[in-house]
């Protein structure tokens, strides 16, 4: 039995954490692997059917974190440490200096200061844009949430934007772009920017048109997709965004910034330069009136062919097998 640990250095169950949960859930029945999760105690309730080991997210990349991680690797006889996100990748690189463990990195998003994966046996990236920074990496994209019950949207509901309420998502830009648009917009998510966004909505007299809805589970999100008129992306950087895959799977038009996988899936006509706010605002105001008639059936078909949890899990499994066989 081969012991493989996934290292997560965060306290919130969001994109990376959901990715790890779904991937390991798909791999957990592989009789060749014994999978472990090394993560903060705040995440333990989300990994109830996994071998969860507490790795406190409070050490801030110092010697205490290094030796705690070394002990976990030794106690559980870990052969592969799969590191997710910049902080985990940096810790993995450090711990490899003091313990024998094979390293795999998954880079989930482009960063202003990308973390190096030197010394890692394999680097996985979630979109083609990251090839510029990691040319030798293998692209294994995100997938549609397997809990969603997919049906074509009736497109008689609101326009939506989905994601954590943080600055990188630029929902403030979306709110400002909504001035003069005679449609309802629902922003779905929670985070530190919520009060600020509510203030911007109030100051611009948009409370009748824009609402923020938090604490939405998978079933509720599926119900929202089934009625929405379209999904708008305004992020400055993204790994996915997975919500774009999900929306298109529901036959929803998607438009916004050309980040992450957006350029791989959607035509350039519905994408804007993420560094050009005027272009983003112009795109939103141009495509909202056209959204109901945009055909995304070909994109939906491609998603079900290429962006599934099963296909991604098989490719990750092949990487594990290759690394394990070469380490014997």
N, C-alpha and C positions, 0 to 999 in steps of 0.2 A: 504493500500500500504506500502510495506516494503522498507526502504531506505538503500541501500548498496553502499559503496564507495570503489573504488580501489585506493590504494595509491602507487604512483610511485615516486621514488626519483632519477631522472636522467634528463639529458637534451637532450640526443640523442635517436632517434627512432631506436631501434635495437631489439635484441631478446626478452627481457622481455616486452618491450613496444608493440611489434607486437603481442605477446602472449595475453596481456591484451586487445588490440584492437579487436582481433578476438574473444576472449572469450566473451567479453561484447557485441559485435555485435550479437553473437549467442543467448545471453540471453536477449537482449533488448526487444524482443517481448513478454517476459513472463509478463503477466498482474499482477503478484504478486509482482514484483520488480520495484523499481525506482532506476536505476543505475547511479552512479556519478563517475567521474574521478577526483582525486586530483593529480595534476602534474604540472610541470614547464610550463610556458607560451610557451617555445620553442616547446612543444609537442601539443599545442592546435590545430594546423592546421590538425593534424593527427586524431583528435577525433571530427570532425565537427558535426557528428550526435549524439553526446553524451552530457550529462549534465556535462560540463567541468568546474571545479573550479581551479583557479590558486593557486598552492602551490609552491612558489619559491624555487628552489634548490640552495639556497645560505646561509642557516643558519648554516650548519655544525653541526647539532645535538646539538643545544643549546636551551635555554629557549624561544627564539623568535620563533623557529620552533615549539616547544611544544605548545605554546599558540596560534599560528596561526592555528595549526591543531585542537586544542580543539575548537576554534571558528567555524571552518568549520563543525566539527561534530555537534556542537550545532545548528548552523544556519540551517543546512539541515536535522536535526533530524535523524542522521545516527544511524542505529541499528547494522550493521555489518561493520567493517573496514577490508577489505581484503588487506593485506600488501604483496607486491611483492619485493623480494630481501632483502639483509641484512640490508641496511640503513633504509628501510621502516619498516622492522620487529622491529628493535631497537626503532624507533620512536613510533610505535604502542604500544610496551610494556610500554614505558614511559608515553604515553598519557592515557593509561588505569588506571594510578594511580590517575588521576585528572578528569576523565569523565567516565560515564557509557556507554560503547560500547563493543560489542562482537568482538573478534579478530579472524581472520583466517589468516594464513601465507602460502604463496607458496614459497618454497625454490627452486630456479631455477638452482643452481649449487653448487658443493662442494667447500668450501673455506678452506684455510689454518687455519683460525680462524672462525669456524662456529658460527653463532649467535644463541643464545638459543631462544626457543619458549615457555618458561615457561609462563603459564597464558593464552595461546592462546586456544580457544575452539577446533580448528582443525588445524593441520599442513598438508599441501599437499606437496609432493615431486614429481619431474618429472622423476626420474629413481630409479631403485632398489638399486643401489650403495649407495644412500643417506640413505638407511635404517640403515646402520652402525652408522650413526650420529643421525638419527631420527627414532628409532625403532617403535614408535607408530604412525608414519605418514601414510597417505594414498597415494599410488602412482597413480597419474593421469598424464600420459605422454603427451608429445607434439604431434603435429599432422602435417599432410601435409598442406601446404598453400592452403586454399580453392580457391584462385584465379588462381592457376595453372591448365592449361589444360593438363591432363596427357596423354602421348603417349609413346610407347616404343622407346627408343633411337636407332638410326641407328648405333651408336658406330663408326662413321667414322670421328669424329671431334677430339678435343684435350682432354687430361686429364685436370681435373679441381680441384681447391681447392676454397672453398667459405667461406667467413666470414670477420668480421671486421679485419682490419690490425692492430693487437695489439700483444704484446709479447706473451700472453698466447696461441695464435694460432700457434706459432712457424713456420711461413712460411719461416723464415730464414733457419731452419733445412731442410725443403722441398726443398728449392733452392739448398742447398749444396748436398742433396741426388740426385739431378737431373744431377750431373756431370756424363758424360758417357752414359746417357740415350738418345737414338735416337728417341725421341718423343717430341711433343709440349705440353707445360703446360700453362694453363691460370689460373691466380689467380684472383678471382673476389671479390672485396671488396674495402673499403676505410678506412682510419684511420691514426693515428699518425705515424705508422711505414712505411708508403708508401715510403717516400724518402730513408729511410734506406734500405728497400728491393730492391728498384731500384738500389741503389749503389752496393749491394751484387751481383745482377744480372750482372751489368756492370763489376765489378771487376773479376767475374768468367767467363767472355766472353760467357754468356748465353742469351744475348739479342735476338738472333735469335730463341731461343727455348722457352723462358719464357716471358710472357707478363702479365701485371697487368691491369685489366679493372675495373673501378669504375663507380658508379652511374648507376647500372643496375636495372631496374624495374622488376616486377613479370613476365610480358609477355616476356621480353628479357631473363630472367633467364630460363623460360620454354623452349625457343628456344635453349638455350645453352644445357640444359639437354637432349633435343631431339637428339643431335648429339654427345655428349661427350662419350669418351671411358671409363671413370671411374672417381670416386670422391675419393680424398685422404684426410684423416683427420690426422693432426699432433698435435692437441691441447694437452696441458698438463692437462687441466681440462675442463669439459663441463657439461651442464645440459642435452642437447639433445645428439648430435647436430641435430637440425631439418633438416639441409641440407642432412644428411645421410638418413633420412626418405624419403625426396623428391627425392633424386637420385635413391634410390632403387625402389620407386614408378614408375620411368621412366625406370625400368629394367636395371639400371646401376650397375656395380660392385662397391662396396665400400670397402676400406681397409685403415688401419692406426692404430691409438692408441686406446687402450681399455679404453675409457672414456665414461661417461654418459650412454646412452642406447646401445652403440655399442655392448657390451657383451650380451645384451638381444636379439639382432637381428641377429648378424653375427657370423659365426663359428670362433673358436679361431685361426684357421689357417691363417686368414686374419687380425689378430689383433696383436699389439705389446704392450709391457709394456710401458706406457707413461713416465716412469722414466729411460728408457734405450735407449739413442739416437742411439747407434750402432745397436740395434735390429730394431728400426724404419727405419733407412736408409736401412738396409738389406732387410726388408720386402718390402719397396717401390721398390727397384731394382729387387726383385724377382718376384713381382706380376704385374708390368707394362707389361712385355711381355705376361703374361697369361690372362690379363684382358678381352680381347675380347671374350674369350671362357668360362668365369665364368657365371654359371647359377644362377640367383637370383629370379626366378619366384616364388618359395615358400615363400621367404621373402616378395616379393611384395604382394602376396595374404594375408599374415599375417598383413601387414601394413593397407590394406584396410578393414580388419576385426577389428583391435584393435586400430589403431592410427588415429582416425578421430575427427574432431572438434565437430561433433554432439554427439558422445559418451562421450567425455570429458566434454562438456557443461552439459549434463544430470547428470553426476556424481557430478559436482560442484553444480548444482541446488539442488540435494538431500542433500548435505552438508548444503547449506543455509537453506533449509527447516527444517532440523534437529536442527540446532543452533537456528533458530527463534522460533520453537515450544518449545524448552527447556528453552528459555529465558522469556517466558510469565509468 
